[in-house]
Amino acid sequence: MSLEKVIDIAKKELKGYGWEIFYLKNKKLKSQSNDLKLDKVSVSEDAGFSVRVLFGKSQGFAYSTSFEEKDIADCIKAAKELAEITSEDEANGFVEKLEESEKIEYFDTFAVNLPYSEKVEKSIELEKLVRQKDERIKAVRSSTFVENIIETVLINSFGVEIKEKGTFYSAMVSAVAQEVEDSQISWSFNATRFLSDLDLDKIAQEAVFHAVSLLNSKPIATKNMTIMLPPHAAVEILDTFSSAFTADALIKNKTLFKDKINKKVANEKLTLVDNGRLPKGFSSSTYDGEGNLKGKTVLIENGIFKGFLHNNYTAKKTGLKSTGNAVRSDFRTLPSVGITNFYLENGKDDIKVFLDDADEVFYIIDLMGLHTADPISGDFSLGASGIIYHKGEIVKSVRGVTIAGNILDILNNIVLVGNDLRFYGNLGSPSLIVKNITVAGE
């Protein structure tokens, strides 16, 4: 195996140094359909390794996609030389002992062994489902299916060695609805660890419902309203502000939750967790990107802020313990602090019953400008579109309005947490009903 060659050379060239090697291989199958025919199909494989070297408390890092002996040696040499010239940091270090635990690994052997021809047809199947849902759907802009088969190996000079593999399946579609002279486009996606759990019909249904619901939408007058964040919209907001829950943001003074431990930051109905061991979770595995055990970390419990997510580095910086949240996007990057399976826990409220009784609720379909939200202050100003419910019926389609405020306003003004928790990849939320939100329109 090519990795064995890397390890052999590292042991020879790095005597007297601390070192860590991270290897990743990603085999990817991707298909896209157009007009119910396969448009693009590709199979690719990306593999490489990175080397972290410690010289005292100084760290060097380098990576390579080549497993030729000379290139391996050059990569290790580069990491070694960088370690010798960078500044020391007392928080630098590696996991020195592997904690034993029940292995968590999700690998869909059945799906992996299916013929390519059967899997690539999933993009056509999704497109077909969208077109069948409503006669107002006039086009499907994109229908995509992806399979990723990922293998990782982590080994370091302390004898830590971890080998993991997993499967990941995702699908995305955008639907174009048209009625008279108006047309609207909306999209939906999901991602799972097992192919059989990838519900194409649910993806199609959401994309179609949102696209047709926005037809003939218009602005409304500015008013204070109760809004509904369905799971997909709540997840987008969670994702936008997720970095504020990392200890890296705390150390850099870039989080609005600084000095808020054990203080109320949300309605008591709300509990937010990060769970790297969630059954079938998209980001579930036994160990994180450095070799610490993953686990469940409660960030907000019944409205009270409880703490931050840590990797090895931030734990040492703050005198705490890693929460198992070292993440690596691939072998080309150093481990950082990030979310695993990040979600609001399921609530007890029946949102449908609430909608049937409510006089006016603004159901959010699209949020625009999330990239402009500030995770440091919590401030945001977002374009929004959606529909207005009255006594359970859709009475108006809305676009061209703005919702502005602070994420803490949203969290504290939540009055209902639905019992309809839904995941989109590694992020999840039930529906949320939020009161006293100013919707700026005409």
C-alpha positions in Angstrom: 0.0 0.0 0.0 1.3 3.5 -0.9 0.6 4.7 2.6 2.9 2.2 4.1 5.7 3.7 2.1 4.8 7.2 3.5 4.9 5.8 7.1 8.2 4.0 6.5 9.9 7.2 5.2 8.4 9.3 8.0 9.8 7.0 10.7 13.2 7.1 9.1 13.3 10.9 8.4 11.6 12.1 11.5 13.4 10.5 14.3 13.4 12.8 17.3 10.4 14.7 16.0 6.7 14.4 16.8 4.7 13.6 13.6 1.3 12.8 12.3 0.2 11.4 9.0 -3.3 11.8 7.7 -4.4 9.9 4.5 -7.7 10.3 2.7 -9.1 8.6 -0.4 -12.4 9.7 -1.9 -14.0 7.8 -4.8 -16.8 9.8 -6.3 -19.6 8.9 -8.7 -21.7 11.8 -10.0 -24.5 11.9 -12.4 -26.7 14.8 -13.8 -29.8 14.5 -15.9 -31.4 16.8 -18.4 -34.8 16.2 -20.1 -35.0 12.8 -18.5 -31.7 11.7 -20.0 -28.2 11.4 -18.5 -26.4 14.6 -19.3 -23.1 14.2 -17.4 -21.6 11.1 -15.6 -18.2 11.0 -14.0 -16.2 8.8 -11.7 -13.2 10.2 -10.0 -10.7 9.4 -7.3 -8.8 11.8 -5.1 -6.2 10.5 -2.8 -3.4 12.1 -0.8 -1.7 12.5 2.5 -0.6 15.3 4.8 2.3 15.4 7.3 2.3 17.4 10.5 5.7 17.7 12.3 6.4 19.0 15.8 9.8 20.5 16.6 9.5 21.3 20.3 6.2 23.2 20.2 6.6 24.5 16.7 4.5 22.9 14.0 5.1 22.3 10.3 2.6 21.1 7.7 2.8 19.8 4.1 0.7 17.5 1.9 1.1 15.6 -1.4 -1.0 13.8 -3.9 2.0 11.8 -5.2 3.1 8.6 -3.6 6.4 8.4 -5.5 9.3 7.9 -3.1 11.0 11.2 -4.0 7.7 13.2 -3.6 7.0 11.6 -0.3 10.5 12.5 1.0 10.1 16.1 -0.3 6.8 16.5 1.4 8.1 15.2 4.8 11.2 17.4 4.4 9.1 20.5 3.7 7.0 19.9 6.9 10.1 19.3 8.9 11.8 22.5 7.7 8.6 24.5 8.4 8.5 23.2 11.9 12.0 24.4 12.5 11.3 28.0 11.5 7.8 28.7 12.8 7.0 30.2 16.2 6.3 28.0 19.2 2.8 27.5 20.5 2.4 25.6 23.8 -1.0 24.3 22.6 0.4 22.4 19.6 0.4 18.7 20.1 -1.0 15.3 19.1 -3.3 12.8 20.7 -1.0 10.6 22.7 -3.3 7.7 23.6 -6.3 6.3 21.8 -9.4 5.8 23.9 -11.1 2.5 23.2 -14.7 2.7 22.1 -17.4 0.8 20.2 -16.6 1.4 16.5 -19.1 3.6 14.7 -18.9 3.1 11.0 -21.5 3.5 8.3 -20.6 1.8 5.1 -23.3 0.8 2.6 -21.8 -2.4 1.1 -24.9 -3.2 -0.8 -25.1 0.2 -2.6 -21.3 0.2 -3.3 -21.6 -3.1 -5.1 -24.6 -2.0 -7.2 -23.8 -1.5 -10.9 -23.0 2.1 -11.9 -25.8 2.1 -14.4 -28.3 1.5 -11.6 -27.0 4.3 -9.4 -26.6 7.0 -12.0 -30.3 6.6 -12.9 -31.1 8.2 -9.6 -30.7 11.7 -11.1 -33.2 10.8 -13.8 -35.6 9.3 -11.2 -35.4 12.5 -9.2 -36.1 14.7 -12.2 -39.1 12.5 -13.2 -40.6 12.8 -9.7 -40.3 16.6 -9.8 -42.0 16.8 -13.2 -44.9 14.5 -12.1 -45.7 16.5 -9.0 -47.4 19.5 -10.5 -48.4 20.5 -14.0 -47.0 24.0 -13.4 -43.5 22.6 -13.3 -42.2 23.4 -16.7 -38.5 22.6 -16.3 -35.9 21.0 -14.1 -32.8 23.2 -14.1 -30.6 20.6 -12.4 -31.0 17.1 -11.0 -27.8 15.6 -9.5 -26.9 12.4 -7.7 -23.6 11.8 -5.9 -22.0 8.8 -4.2 -18.8 9.3 -2.1 -16.8 6.4 -0.7 -14.3 7.8 1.7 -11.4 6.0 3.5 -9.2 7.7 6.0 -6.1 6.7 8.1 -4.6 8.7 10.9 -1.3 7.6 12.5 1.2 9.4 14.7 4.5 9.0 16.5 2.8 8.1 19.8 1.4 4.9 18.2 -2.1 6.2 17.6 -3.5 4.5 14.5 -7.1 4.9 13.2 -8.6 3.5 10.0 -12.1 4.5 9.0 -14.3 4.2 6.0 -17.8 5.4 5.1 -20.3 6.0 2.4 -22.2 9.2 1.6 -25.1 9.7 -0.8 -26.6 13.0 -1.8 -29.1 14.4 -4.3 -30.1 17.9 -5.3 -32.8 19.2 -7.7 -34.0 22.7 -8.8 -37.5 23.0 -10.1 -38.9 25.8 -12.3 -42.6 26.5 -11.9 -44.6 28.7 -14.4 -48.1 30.2 -14.4 -49.2 32.7 -17.0 -46.3 35.1 -17.2 -44.7 34.4 -13.8 -42.0 31.8 -13.2 -40.3 30.8 -9.9 -37.4 28.5 -9.2 -36.7 26.6 -6.0 -34.4 23.8 -5.0 -34.1 21.0 -2.4 -31.4 18.5 -1.4 -30.5 15.9 1.1 -27.6 13.6 2.0 -27.5 10.3 3.9 -25.0 7.5 4.8 -27.1 4.8 3.2 -28.6 4.9 -0.3 -31.9 3.4 0.9 -32.3 6.4 3.3 -32.1 8.9 0.5 -35.7 9.8 0.0 -35.9 11.2 -3.6 -39.7 11.7 -3.4 -39.4 13.9 -0.3 -36.7 16.0 -2.0 -38.8 16.4 -5.1 -41.9 17.2 -3.1 -40.2 20.0 -1.2 -38.7 21.6 -4.4 -42.0 21.5 -6.1 -44.1 22.9 -3.2 -41.7 25.8 -2.7 -41.5 26.6 -6.4 -45.3 26.6 -7.1 -46.0 28.4 -3.8 -44.0 31.4 -4.8 -45.9 31.9 -8.1 -47.5 35.3 -8.4 -45.9 36.4 -5.2 -45.8 40.1 -4.2 -44.4 42.3 -1.5 -46.5 43.1 1.6 -46.7 46.2 3.8 -44.2 46.4 6.6 -45.6 44.8 9.8 -44.7 42.9 12.9 -45.4 39.2 12.3 -45.2 35.7 13.5 -43.0 33.7 11.2 -42.5 30.0 10.7 -39.0 28.6 10.0 -39.6 25.2 8.5 -36.7 22.7 9.0 -34.9 23.7 5.8 -34.9 27.5 6.7 -34.0 26.9 10.3 -31.1 24.7 9.2 -29.8 27.5 6.9 -29.7 29.9 9.9 -28.0 27.3 12.1 -25.4 26.8 9.5 -24.7 30.5 9.1 -24.1 31.0 12.9 -22.5 27.6 13.6 -19.0 29.0 13.8 -20.0 31.1 16.8 -20.3 27.9 18.8 -16.6 26.9 18.3 -13.8 27.6 20.8 -11.7 28.9 17.9 -14.2 31.8 17.6 -14.0 32.2 21.4 -10.2 32.4 21.4 -10.2 34.9 18.5 -13.0 37.0 20.2 -15.3 36.4 17.2 -18.4 35.0 18.9 -21.5 36.6 20.4 -21.6 33.8 23.0 -18.5 35.0 24.8 -19.2 35.5 28.5 -22.6 33.8 28.1 -21.9 30.4 29.7 -24.8 29.4 32.0 -26.8 32.4 30.8 -30.1 32.4 29.1 -29.8 32.9 25.3 -32.9 31.3 24.0 -36.4 30.2 24.8 -36.5 27.4 27.3 -38.0 25.0 24.8 -34.8 25.1 22.7 -31.9 22.6 23.1 -29.0 22.7 20.6 -26.5 19.8 20.4 -23.6 18.6 18.4 -23.5 14.8 18.3 -20.6 13.0 16.5 -22.1 9.6 17.4 -25.6 10.2 16.2 -27.0 6.9 14.8 -26.7 7.1 11.0 -25.6 10.7 11.3 -24.0 12.2 8.2 -20.9 13.2 10.2 -20.9 10.3 12.6 -17.7 8.2 13.2 -15.8 6.9 16.2 -13.0 9.5 16.2 -12.5 13.0 15.1 -9.8 14.4 12.8 -7.1 14.2 15.4 -8.0 10.9 17.1 -10.2 12.1 20.0 -13.4 10.2 20.6 -16.4 11.9 19.2 -19.4 12.5 21.5 -22.5 14.5 22.2 -22.0 18.1 23.3 -24.9 20.1 24.6 -24.4 23.8 23.5 -27.8 25.2 24.6 -29.9 23.3 27.1 -33.4 24.5 27.7 -32.4 28.0 26.6 -29.2 28.1 28.7 -25.8 28.4 26.9 -23.5 25.6 28.1 -20.2 25.9 26.2 -18.2 25.6 23.1 -16.9 22.9 20.7 -13.2 22.1 21.1 -10.5 20.3 19.3 -7.1 19.4 20.8 -5.6 22.9 20.2 -8.5 25.0 21.6 -8.9 22.6 24.6 -5.2 23.2 25.6 -5.5 26.9 25.0 -8.5 27.1 27.4 -7.5 24.4 29.9 -10.5 22.2 28.9 -11.0 18.9 27.3 -11.6 18.3 23.6 -15.2 17.6 22.7 -14.1 15.5 19.6 -14.7 18.3 17.1 -11.5 18.4 15.1 -12.6 18.3 11.5 -10.7 18.0 8.3 -12.2 18.9 5.0 -9.6 16.8 3.3 -5.9 16.0 3.5 -4.9 19.4 2.2 -5.9 21.3 5.4 -4.9 21.3 9.0 -7.6 20.1 11.5 -9.8 22.8 12.7 -12.8 23.1 15.1 -16.1 22.4 13.4 -19.5 20.9 13.8 -20.3 17.2 13.3 -24.1 16.5 13.5 -25.4 19.9 14.6 -29.1 20.1 15.3 -31.9 21.5 17.4 -33.5 18.7 19.3 -37.0 17.6 18.5 -39.8 19.6 20.3 -43.2 18.6 21.4 -45.4 21.1 19.5 -47.7 20.1 16.7 -47.1 22.8 14.1 -50.0 21.8 11.9 -52.4 22.3 14.8 -50.9 25.8 15.4 -51.2 26.7 11.7 -54.9 25.6 11.6 -55.7 28.0 14.4 -53.4 30.9 13.6 -54.7 34.1 12.0 -51.5 35.0 10.2 -48.2 33.2 9.9 -45.4 34.0 7.4 -43.9 30.6 6.3 -40.3 31.2 5.1 -39.3 29.5 1.9 -36.2 31.3 0.8 -33.7 33.4 2.7 -31.3 35.5 0.7 -28.1 37.1 1.9 -27.1 34.7 4.6 -23.5 35.2 3.7 -23.8 38.8 4.9 -24.9 37.8 8.4 -22.4 38.5 11.2 -21.6 35.5 13.5 -19.6 37.9 15.7 -22.4 40.3 16.6 -25.3 38.0 15.6 -26.8 40.7 13.3 -28.4 39.9 10.0 -30.5 41.5 7.3 -32.0 38.9 4.9 -34.2 39.0 1.9 -37.1 36.6 2.3 -39.9 35.0 0.3 -42.6 32.6 1.3 -46.3 32.2 1.9 -48.8 33.5 4.4 -51.1 31.0 6.2 -54.5 31.9 7.7 -56.4 29.2 9.6 -54.3 26.5 7.9 -54.9 27.8 4.3 -52.4 29.6 2.1 -53.8 33.0 1.4 -50.9 34.9 -0.1 -47.5 34.4 -1.7 -44.8 36.9 -0.6 -41.5 38.1 -2.1 -39.4 41.2 -1.9 -39.4 41.6 1.9 -36.6 41.8 4.4 -36.1 40.3 7.9 -33.5 42.0 10.0 -32.4 41.7 13.6 -30.1 39.6 15.8 -29.9 35.8 16.1 -30.5 36.2 19.8 -33.9 37.8 19.0 -34.8 34.8 17.0 -33.7 32.3 19.7 -35.5 34.2 22.4 -38.7 34.8 20.5 -39.3 31.2 19.6 -42.6 30.2 21.0 -43.1 26.7 19.5 -40.6 24.0 18.6 -42.1 21.4 16.3 -42.0 17.6 16.6 -40.9 17.3 13.0 -37.1 17.2 13.2 -35.5 16.8 9.8 -31.9 16.5 8.8 -30.2 18.0 5.7 -26.9 16.2 5.7 -25.2 16.9 9.0 -27.6 19.8 10.1 -31.1 19.3 11.5 -34.0 21.2 13.0 -37.7 20.9 13.6 -40.0 23.7 12.5 -39.8 26.9 14.7 -42.5 29.4 15.3 -41.1 32.9 16.1 -43.1 35.8 17.2 -42.6 39.6 17.0 -40.4 39.7 13.9 -40.5 42.8 11.8 -41.0 42.0 8.1 -40.1 45.0 6.1 -41.9 45.4 2.8 -43.6 48.2 0.9 
